[in-house]
Amino acid sequence: MIALLAFLVMAVPASAQQCQPMLEDKRFTLIVPYGPGGGFDSYARIFASQFESLTNSGMRVRNLPGAGAMIGINTVVEAGPSDLILGLFNPTTLLNDMILGRDSPDVSSLIFLGALFTDETVWVTRTDNPVLFESSENRLFALASNTDFTRILLPGYALGWNINLIRGYTGSTEALFAILREDVDYFYLASVLLVNQIQSMEGLSAFMSLTEGLNPLFPEAAYLAGAGGVVEQLTSELNVQQQRERQDLAMLTVELAKTHRAISISRSADAELVDCLLAVVEAAAFSDELQTSAAAQNLVVEPKNGALFQREIDRVEVLIESKWDLLQELVARSR
């Protein structure tokens, strides 16, 4: 009985309050692998402030952009067991790189402590450009980042579209102006960013969300995957195997096209430290104070605790593994 009681006490998760003595007066660093002033940087700063309040510690936000975010991400991954280094970035970057064979850390080299917000990707075109999903004609997409495969070509394969990428744009605003000039027909953006762009630039329209089901920010737009989605409609006349393959690609696209504001630490971090950080990150992410700070900057916060988010990433890894041969065939075809 005594041994059982001891086990139960040890099994009780740490709380933010219990962890305060361990964390107070420490100096943490939160790595953001993107430049200052952007969305990730803004989330990092409101989180750091709340973290400090809960722990009586310090947290410096350090921007380390470069090499497609890999400079900052590698700094987090390579931190030692006692290093107080966390990261705030989008882990699907690592999953995308794994599919493409890029030299990036494995996502399993990180422990995810929680996520502040997950955004969806939406395809955009001109308001006067009718989109015929069933047509296989060549589609001209503007490209302004290194996520062309998972956010353009992979959903294109699921749709059965012929897609040409027009490179050379230096950012999303330039790509959107290219749509308005009719240099290209399509581009993609995260939902929240697209809402802001549509409000500031006339002539743009969201026509499909890379989601399973309706996107609440664009309820009039079609959606890629799931019951009633565009891929299900387009594949209804195909044989069962072809339907399944393209619908699986659509579901994988949904996961890989997400942008997570996730908080992580190196897998090598001290286990007791990780337990406490899981509790503190959850307390900070779900706090009213963080919500208030976010609202003041027009940031959306829809948090997930570390255990839930880790399971989500693990599930996507399994899905990738199950479709690995097909994905590699499609990657080779896209080059």
C-alpha positions as CSV (number, residue, x, y, z in Angstrom):
1,M,0.0,0.0,0.0
2,I,2.8,2.4,0.9
3,A,4.5,1.7,-2.4
4,L,1.2,2.3,-4.3
5,L,0.7,5.6,-2.6
6,A,4.2,6.7,-3.4
7,F,3.6,5.8,-7.1
8,L,0.4,7.8,-7.2
9,V,2.1,10.8,-5.7
10,M,4.9,10.6,-8.3
11,A,2.3,10.2,-11.1
12,V,0.5,13.5,-10.2
13,P,1.5,16.0,-12.9
14,A,3.3,19.1,-11.7
15,S,1.5,22.4,-11.4
16,A,2.8,25.8,-12.3
17,Q,2.6,26.9,-8.7
18,Q,4.6,23.8,-7.5
19,C,7.2,24.5,-10.1
20,Q,7.8,28.1,-9.3
21,P,10.6,27.4,-6.7
22,M,12.5,25.4,-9.4
23,L,12.1,28.1,-12.1
24,E,12.2,31.4,-10.3
25,D,15.3,33.7,-10.7
26,K,16.3,31.6,-13.8
27,R,17.1,33.2,-17.2
28,F,15.3,31.5,-20.1
29,T,15.7,32.2,-23.8
30,L,12.8,31.8,-26.2
31,I,14.2,31.3,-29.8
32,V,12.1,32.7,-32.7
33,P,13.7,31.5,-36.0
34,Y,12.1,34.4,-37.9
35,G,12.8,38.2,-37.9
36,P,11.4,40.6,-35.4
37,G,8.0,42.2,-35.9
38,G,6.3,39.3,-37.5
39,G,3.5,37.1,-36.2
40,F,5.7,34.5,-34.4
41,D,7.6,37.3,-32.8
42,S,4.4,38.9,-31.5
43,Y,3.2,35.6,-30.0
44,A,6.6,35.0,-28.4
45,R,6.6,38.3,-26.6
46,I,3.2,38.0,-25.1
47,F,4.0,34.5,-24.0
48,A,7.3,35.5,-22.5
49,S,5.7,38.2,-20.4
50,Q,3.1,35.7,-19.0
51,F,5.8,33.1,-18.4
52,E,7.8,35.6,-16.4
53,S,4.8,36.5,-14.3
54,L,4.0,32.9,-13.4
55,T,7.6,31.8,-12.6
56,N,9.3,35.0,-11.3
57,S,12.0,34.2,-13.9
58,G,13.3,36.1,-16.9
59,M,12.7,35.1,-20.5
60,R,14.5,36.8,-23.3
61,V,13.1,36.6,-26.8
62,R,15.9,36.0,-29.3
63,N,15.2,36.2,-33.1
64,L,17.5,33.9,-35.1
65,P,16.3,34.0,-38.7
66,G,18.0,32.4,-41.6
67,A,18.5,29.2,-43.6
68,G,14.7,28.7,-43.9
69,A,14.3,29.0,-40.1
70,M,16.9,26.2,-39.5
71,I,19.4,28.4,-37.7
72,G,17.0,29.1,-34.9
73,I,15.5,25.6,-34.9
74,N,18.9,24.0,-34.7
75,T,19.8,26.2,-31.7
76,V,16.8,24.8,-29.8
77,V,17.4,21.2,-30.9
78,E,21.1,21.3,-29.9
79,A,20.6,22.8,-26.5
80,G,22.1,20.8,-23.6
81,P,20.1,19.1,-20.8
82,S,20.5,22.1,-18.4
83,D,20.2,24.8,-21.0
84,L,17.1,27.0,-20.5
85,I,16.3,27.4,-24.2
86,L,12.8,27.1,-25.7
87,G,11.6,27.7,-29.2
88,L,8.5,29.1,-30.8
89,F,8.0,28.1,-34.4
90,N,5.9,25.9,-36.8
91,P,6.9,22.2,-36.5
92,T,5.3,21.3,-39.8
93,T,8.4,23.0,-41.3
94,L,10.3,19.9,-40.2
95,L,7.8,17.5,-41.5
96,N,7.8,19.1,-44.9
97,D,11.6,19.1,-45.0
98,M,11.6,15.4,-44.1
99,I,9.3,14.6,-47.1
100,L,11.5,16.7,-49.4
101,G,14.8,15.2,-48.1
102,R,16.2,18.5,-46.8
103,D,18.9,18.6,-44.2
104,S,16.8,19.5,-41.1
105,P,16.4,18.1,-37.6
106,D,14.0,15.3,-37.0
107,V,10.8,16.5,-35.4
108,S,11.3,13.8,-32.7
109,S,14.4,15.7,-31.5
110,L,11.9,18.1,-29.8
111,I,9.4,17.9,-27.0
112,F,6.4,20.0,-27.6
113,L,5.2,22.0,-24.5
114,G,2.1,23.4,-26.1
115,A,0.7,25.6,-28.9
116,L,-0.8,29.0,-28.8
117,F,-2.6,29.0,-32.1
118,T,-3.0,26.9,-35.3
119,D,-3.9,28.6,-38.5
120,E,-5.2,27.1,-41.8
121,T,-4.0,27.7,-45.4
122,V,-6.4,29.2,-47.9
123,W,-6.0,29.6,-51.7
124,V,-6.8,33.0,-53.1
125,T,-7.6,34.4,-56.6
126,R,-9.2,37.4,-58.2
127,T,-12.8,38.0,-57.5
128,D,-13.5,38.1,-61.3
129,N,-11.7,34.8,-61.9
130,P,-14.2,31.8,-62.0
131,V,-12.6,28.7,-60.6
132,L,-13.6,25.4,-62.4
133,F,-12.3,22.7,-60.1
134,E,-13.1,19.9,-62.6
135,S,-10.8,21.5,-65.3
136,S,-7.3,20.1,-65.6
137,E,-6.0,23.2,-67.5
138,N,-2.6,24.6,-66.4
139,R,-2.9,26.8,-63.3
140,L,-0.3,29.6,-62.6
141,F,0.5,29.9,-58.9
142,A,2.7,32.6,-57.4
143,L,5.4,31.2,-55.2
144,A,7.0,33.2,-52.4
145,S,8.3,30.6,-49.9
146,N,9.8,27.1,-49.7
147,T,6.5,25.4,-48.9
148,D,5.4,25.0,-52.5
149,F,5.2,21.2,-52.4
150,T,2.9,20.8,-49.4
151,R,0.7,23.9,-49.9
152,I,0.5,24.0,-53.7
153,L,1.7,20.8,-55.5
154,L,0.4,18.2,-53.0
155,P,-3.2,19.6,-52.9
156,G,-2.8,20.0,-56.7
157,Y,-2.2,16.2,-57.1
158,A,-5.2,15.5,-54.9
159,L,-7.3,17.7,-57.2
160,G,-5.9,16.4,-60.4
161,W,-4.7,19.9,-61.4
162,N,-1.8,20.8,-63.7
163,I,0.1,23.5,-61.8
164,N,2.9,25.7,-62.9
165,L,4.9,27.7,-60.2
166,I,6.0,31.2,-61.0
167,R,8.9,31.9,-58.7
168,G,10.8,35.1,-57.8
169,Y,8.3,36.9,-55.6
170,T,9.9,38.3,-52.4
171,G,6.8,38.1,-50.2
172,S,3.1,37.5,-49.9
173,T,2.1,41.1,-50.8
174,E,4.1,41.1,-54.0
175,A,2.5,37.7,-54.9
176,L,-1.0,39.1,-54.3
177,F,-0.3,42.1,-56.5
178,A,0.8,39.6,-59.2
179,I,-2.7,38.1,-59.0
180,L,-4.3,41.5,-59.4
181,R,-2.0,42.2,-62.4
182,E,-3.1,38.9,-63.8
183,D,0.5,37.7,-64.0
184,V,-0.6,34.6,-62.1
185,D,-4.0,33.3,-61.1
186,Y,-3.5,31.9,-57.6
187,F,-1.6,32.1,-54.3
188,Y,-2.0,30.9,-50.8
189,L,-2.0,32.5,-47.3
190,A,-2.7,31.6,-43.7
191,S,-6.4,32.4,-43.0
192,V,-5.8,35.3,-40.5
193,L,-3.3,36.9,-42.9
194,L,-5.7,36.6,-45.8
195,V,-8.5,38.2,-43.9
196,N,-6.3,41.3,-43.3
197,Q,-5.1,41.3,-46.9
198,I,-8.6,41.1,-48.4
199,Q,-9.6,44.0,-46.2
200,S,-6.8,46.1,-47.5
201,M,-6.6,45.0,-51.2
202,E,-9.7,45.1,-53.4
203,G,-10.2,42.4,-56.0
204,L,-9.1,39.3,-54.0
205,S,-11.2,36.3,-53.1
206,A,-10.7,33.2,-51.0
207,F,-11.9,30.3,-53.2
208,M,-10.7,27.1,-51.3
209,S,-9.5,26.3,-47.8
210,L,-7.0,23.5,-47.3
211,T,-9.1,22.1,-44.5
212,E,-11.4,19.2,-43.7
213,G,-14.7,21.0,-43.6
214,L,-15.6,24.7,-43.7
215,N,-13.1,27.3,-42.6
216,P,-15.0,29.6,-40.2
217,L,-13.1,32.6,-41.4
218,F,-14.2,31.9,-45.0
219,P,-17.5,30.0,-44.8
220,E,-18.3,30.7,-48.4
221,A,-15.2,29.1,-49.7
222,A,-14.9,25.5,-50.8
223,Y,-12.8,23.2,-48.8
224,L,-10.4,20.5,-49.9
225,A,-10.9,17.4,-47.8
226,G,-13.5,15.4,-45.9
227,A,-17.2,14.8,-46.6
228,G,-18.5,17.2,-49.2
229,G,-15.0,18.5,-50.0
230,V,-13.8,19.3,-53.4
231,V,-11.6,16.2,-53.7
232,E,-14.5,13.9,-52.7
233,Q,-16.6,15.5,-55.4
234,L,-14.0,15.3,-58.1
235,T,-13.2,11.6,-57.4
236,S,-16.7,10.3,-57.2
237,E,-16.5,8.7,-60.7
238,L,-13.1,7.0,-60.1
239,N,-12.5,3.5,-58.8
240,V,-12.2,2.9,-55.1
241,Q,-8.4,2.8,-55.0
242,Q,-8.0,6.1,-56.9
243,Q,-10.6,7.7,-54.7
244,R,-8.8,6.6,-51.6
245,E,-5.4,7.7,-52.8
246,R,-6.4,11.2,-53.7
247,Q,-8.6,11.6,-50.6
248,D,-5.6,10.5,-48.5
249,L,-3.4,13.1,-50.2
250,A,-6.1,15.7,-49.4
251,M,-6.1,14.7,-45.7
252,L,-2.3,14.8,-45.5
253,T,-2.4,18.2,-47.1
254,V,-4.7,19.5,-44.4
255,E,-2.2,18.5,-41.7
256,L,0.9,19.8,-43.5
257,A,-0.6,23.1,-44.5
258,K,-1.3,24.1,-40.9
259,T,0.8,26.8,-39.3
260,H,1.3,26.2,-35.6
261,R,2.6,28.7,-33.0
262,A,4.1,25.8,-31.0
263,I,6.5,26.0,-28.1
264,S,9.2,23.3,-27.8
265,I,12.4,22.3,-26.0
266,S,15.2,19.9,-27.0
267,R,14.5,16.2,-26.4
268,S,17.8,16.2,-24.4
269,A,16.4,18.6,-21.7
270,D,16.3,17.5,-18.1
271,A,13.1,15.4,-17.4
272,E,12.1,17.3,-14.3
273,L,12.6,20.6,-16.0
274,V,10.3,19.4,-18.9
275,D,7.6,18.3,-16.5
276,C,7.6,21.8,-14.9
277,L,7.7,23.6,-18.2
278,L,4.7,21.6,-19.5
279,A,2.7,22.8,-16.5
280,V,3.9,26.4,-16.8
281,V,3.4,26.7,-20.6
282,E,-0.1,25.3,-20.2
283,A,-0.9,27.8,-17.4
284,A,0.5,30.7,-19.4
285,A,-1.2,29.7,-22.7
286,F,-4.7,29.3,-21.1
287,S,-4.5,32.4,-18.9
288,D,-6.9,35.3,-19.2
289,E,-3.9,37.6,-19.0
290,L,-2.4,36.2,-22.2
291,Q,-5.7,36.3,-24.0
292,T,-6.1,40.0,-23.0
293,S,-2.6,40.8,-24.3
294,A,-3.2,38.9,-27.5
295,A,-6.5,40.7,-28.1
296,A,-4.8,44.1,-27.7
297,Q,-2.6,43.1,-30.7
298,N,-5.3,41.5,-32.7
299,L,-3.7,38.1,-32.2
300,V,-5.8,34.9,-32.0
301,V,-5.1,32.5,-29.2
302,E,-6.6,29.0,-29.3
303,P,-4.2,27.0,-27.1
304,K,-3.5,23.3,-26.9
305,N,-1.6,21.7,-24.0
306,G,1.7,19.9,-24.6
307,A,0.3,16.3,-24.4
308,L,-2.5,17.0,-26.9
309,F,-0.3,18.8,-29.4
310,Q,2.5,16.1,-29.2
311,R,-0.1,13.5,-30.0
312,E,-1.2,15.5,-33.0
313,I,2.3,15.8,-34.4
314,D,2.9,12.0,-33.7
315,R,-0.3,11.2,-35.7
316,V,0.9,13.2,-38.7
317,E,4.2,11.4,-38.6
318,V,2.4,8.1,-38.8
319,L,0.3,9.4,-41.7
320,I,3.4,10.5,-43.6
321,E,5.0,7.1,-43.0
322,S,2.0,5.3,-44.3
323,K,2.1,7.3,-47.6
324,W,5.9,7.6,-47.8
325,D,6.4,5.8,-51.2
326,L,3.7,7.8,-52.8
327,L,5.0,11.1,-51.4
328,Q,8.5,10.3,-52.7
329,E,7.1,9.5,-56.1
330,L,5.2,12.9,-56.2
331,V,8.3,14.8,-54.9
332,A,10.4,13.3,-57.8
333,R,7.7,14.2,-60.3
334,S,7.6,17.8,-59.0
335,R,11.3,18.4,-59.7
